[in-house]
Amino acid sequence: MTKPARNILQIGFGNFGPTHLAAWRSLGLADGLHVVDPSDQARQRCRDLGLPEDRVGASPEGFLDRADLVVVLAPTDRHFEVCQPLMGSGKPLFIEKPMTATLEEAEGLADLRGDQTVQVGFYFRAHPLAQRVKAEVDSGVLGDLRYISARFHGFKRARGDSGVVGNDAVHFIDQANWMMGALPKAVDAVTRDHFGRGYDDLALIRLFYPSGALAHIEVGCIQPGRWNDNIVPGSTQTKEFVVAGSEGAAEIDYQTSELRLHRVHHELVDGLWRPNNRGVEMPHGAIVEPHDVVAGEFAAFLDAVDGKAPVLAGIEECGVGMARVLDAVHRSAASEQRVAL
């Protein structure tokens, strides 16, 4: 799928940078990509991956004026300072998740936005397995949603700019909200900082939705991961997401690209609720590569910029709304009490 040529400015080129570059290449737009990063090492990686010298720089000056759109891939704790001058500029803006490090910063960016298109980079909304499950939910095939469970953990590096809540749980919190069609009304959470670095490395989170449905999310970098990570070499990951409804359930293993759709509901028979199991479908057989998912995010962003579709992950729900949920998670963990949103 090739999109019309654009001048793209990407601010930041961390571990996810090569995946972004591969995504732009798959869309046929890499020739318009310019990358800036203050790190000499990051800029050299850009050159090693084939970006010409004149499209790599240390700061946005000289690139921003001619950019048609901007992608922010800076560390989370720098998102506000990077995005603040871009808000209200009219330039479409794609901001990797989470949009900001704090609720105050998220509200501040939202207040500054003009009429520009802003999309938050929630990867799994563009994943074909998640999109298939979302279609099952929206069509009513799974019935009334009752429970979501998710695990996103493995032996991996502890990032310097955020903990596992802001880096990992945020993905599955958003996916749970997306499936439920609502933000939670309350959360409770337990977190731990075993490394003493000021960020969580383990979190257990429960989300309580207005419908009465629940979600439970486990994240961490101290628990084993079942598979080798497909983004960061040397790391392991378990990325599993389960949606259970009154008429069936869906299981996604993101590391193996496996989807199981359970057609089952309980019936009262002889005084006992027994499962009426109509079988399991496995409709997906291909491995989904990370750059293909990111390409889907970018394609959706460009469609929104062109007015062809609504924003896949908008600033109010996925920026400010998510910041409210994360703020409640941290307050719950600090107080050891359930927190209402």
N, C-alpha and C positions, 0 to 999 in steps of 0.2 A: 504494500500500500504506500504509494508515493504522494506526498503533500506538496502544494506549491512552495517554491523556494522562499526562505525567510532568512533574515539576519537574526541569529539567536545568540544571546549572551548568557553564559552559564557562570555563576559566581560560586566558586568552590569546586574542588575535584578530589574528594576524599575516596574512601574505599569503594563507594558506589559510583564514582566518576566513570570508570571504564564501562560499567553497565549502561550508564546514561549515553555515553558515546556510541556504544553498540546499538542502542535503541534509535538514536538519531540516524545512524547509518542505515538501519533497516527501513526507516521511513524515507530514505533518500535525501536527507536534509543536513548531513554532516558537513557538506561544503560551506554551509552558512553558519556553522557553529564557531563561536569564539569563547574561550575559557580564561577566566582570571582566578588566580589563587596566590596568596602571599607566600606560600611555601615553595622554595626552590625545588624540592623533591617532587611535589605535586606537578609543577610546571614541566619538569623533565619527563614525568610519566606521560603527560599529554603529548610531548614531542615524540617519545618512544612509540606511542600508539598511532603516530602518523599525522598529528595536527601540525600545520605549518607554523613556523616561528612567528609570522605576523598575525596569527590568530590566537596567540597565547600571551598573557600578560600578568602582571602582579596586582593590578588594581583596575576598577571599571573605567577610569578616566581614559578617554580616547576610544572606548568601545560602546559606551552607553548611548551616546547620541544617535548612532546609526543602528542600534538594536531595534528589531520589530517586537521582540518579546524577551523576557528575562526569566531564567531558571535559577533558583537559589538552592545551592547544595552546600552551604556553609555549615559549620557546627551549630547545633541547636541554640547554644547560649549566645550566638552572634546573630541569630535571625532577625531580632528586632532592630539592631543597629544597621544591618544591611538593608532590610526591607523598608524601614521608616522613610528614607528619602525617595523610595520608589513608589510609595503609595500616593495616589493622586496625580501621578505622572502621565496617566493614560496608557502606559505600556502594560500589556497583559503580563501577569506574574504567576509563575508556578513555584510554590514553596514546598520543599520537602517536609514531611511530617516530623515532629509536631510543628505547627506553624510558629510557635514561640515557646520559650522556656517557662513563662508564667502567664497566669490569667490576666494580670494587669497589662502585660505587653500585648496579648491577643486583643483585648478590648481597645488598646491604644491604636493598633494597626487598623482594626475595623473602623474606628472613628475617622481615620485619615483617608480611607479608600474613597476614590471618586466613582466614576462609572466604569472603571477598568475591570476586565475579567481577572479573577483571582482563583486559582485552584490549589488545594492542598494535596500533597503527594501521598495519598493513601493507596499504596501499591495493590492491595488485594481487591479493591473495587474494580480493577481492570483485569483481574485474573480470571481466565475462562472457567475454572472450576467453581470459584465463588459466584461468578455470574450465572452459572447453571443452577446453583443452589438458590440464589436470589430469585430466579425465575420460578423455581419450584415453590418457594415461599409465597411469592406474589400471586401465583395461579391458584393457591389454596390446596395444592396436592399434598402438602405435609400437614394440613389441618391447622389447628390453633397452635402457635409456638408455645412451648412449655419450658424448654431448657436449652441453653447453649453452654458447651464446655470447650475450652481451648487450652492447649499447651504449646509454649514457645520457649524452649530452653535448650541448653547444651553447654559444653565446655568451650568457652570463647573468651576473647579479651573483654575486659571491663573498660568501656569507653571513657574518655576523659571529659566529655561535654554533657553526659546525661547518664541516668541509670536505666535499669531494664524496664521500668514503668514507662519512661518517656521514649525509649528506643524500641522496645519490643511489644509490651502490653498494649501500647497505643494502637498498634495495627489491629489487634483482635478486639479491643474495645470498640474501635470504629466499625469493624466488621459485624460485631454483635448489634451495635446501634442500627446499622444499615439493614440487617436482617429483621430486626424488631420494628423498624420504621419509627423509632423514637429514641430520645435520650433517656437514660435511667432516671428514676426519681430519687434514688438513694444508692449509696455504695458503702461497703465496708472492706477494709484492706489490712493486710499485715505485710510489712516490708522489713528487710534486714540489710545492713551494710557491713558485711563481714570483713571487707578490705579496709574499712575506716577511711574512705576517700570522699565522704560526703554525698555519695549517690548510692541508691539501692542496687543490690546484686541478686536479690530474691524478692518476689512479691506474689501474694495470693490475694486475688481480688474477686469480690462478688458484686454483681450489678443487679438492682431490683427495678424492674420495668413497670410502667403504669398498668399494663395488662395483667400483672401478676406473675409473668414469666421471670425466670432467673438466668443469670449467666455466671459462670465461674471460670476465671482465667489464672493460669499458673505460668509465671515467667522466671527466668533466672539464668545466670552463667556459672552456677556451681553444681547443677544437676547434669547427669549424662544426657547427651543427645544421641539419637539412634543412628543418624546418618551424617556423612561429611557435608559441611556447609557448601552451597554452590555459589556463594559470594566471597567469603573470606577464607583463604587457604589455611589449613591447620585447625579450623574450628569444626565442631560438631553441632548438629541441630536436630531437634524434634519440633515440627510445626504441624500440629493437628488441630482441626476445627470440626466440631460436631453440633448439628442443629437437630433437636428432637421436638416433634410435634405430635398432635393427637392422631394423625393418620400416617405417620412414618418419620424417618430420620435420614439425615445426610451426614456422611463422614468424609472429610477431606484430609489426605496426607499430602501436604504441599511439597515435601522433600522427594516423594516418589511420583507425584502427579496422579495419585490414585483417588478416585471418587467412588463411594458406595452409596447407593440410594436404597434404603430399606422401606418396603411397602408393608407396613404392619400397624395394626391398632388393637387395643384391648377390648374384649367383649366380656360381659357378665354371663358366665355359664356355670350353672349349678352352684350359685352363690360365690364364685371366685372370678376375679378379673384375669382372664387368660389372653395371651397374645394370639391374634389371628395373623399369622405371618404369610404374606403372599409372595415372598421372595426378595432377592437383592439384585439390583441392576448395577452394572459397572460400565457406564456409557462412554468413558474417556480412556483412550489407550495410548496417547502420545505424551512424551515428556514436555513439560512447559518450561521453557528457558526464561530466566529472569529478565533478560533484555527484551524478550518479546512482550512480557507483561508491562515493562516500563514504556515500550513503544505504544502499547495500548493506552496507557495513561496519557502520553504525549498526544496521541491521535485524538483522544477525547478532549484534551485541552485545546487543540487547534480547532476542532469542530465548535467548541464553545466560543472561541475567539471569533470565528467566522459566522457565529449566529446560527449554526446548524443544529445545535443540541444544547441542553442545559449543562451547567458545570457539573462534572462528575462528583467532586468533593468541594463544596462551597465554603466560603469563609465563615458564615454564620454557624452552620452545623458542625463543620469539621475543623474550623479554626477556633472560634470563641466557644462553641458548644463543647468541643473536645477539651479545651483548656479548663472549662468549668468541671468536667468530669475528673481530669487529672488533679486539679486543685483539691477536689473532694477526696480523691484517693489518698493524697499526701496528708490531708488533715485527719482523715480517718485513721491512717497508720500511726500518726503522732499521738492521737488521743485514745487510740484503741477503742473507738466507738463508731457506730454507724453514723454516716453523715448524709443529710438530705440535701438535694440540689435545689 
